Amino acid sequence: MGIRGDWATYNIEHGGDLAILFPNWMEHVLDAGPERFKQMAVNVFGIDPANKSAW
């Protein structure tokens, strides 16, 4: 797009940003239900949901 810049937040690498922001995001969307977290566990992290409880 012709714009060059640094997308890092306060000179923190991407993984560090996620480590800081992700728990807060999880708390924010918790009211949407644990199904969303199960979807992410299965689809993103490759967790096998067999024999696992919701909590």
Secondary structure by P-SEA (a helix, b strand, c coil): cccccccccccccaaaaaaacaaaaaaaaccccaaaaaaaaaccccccccccccc
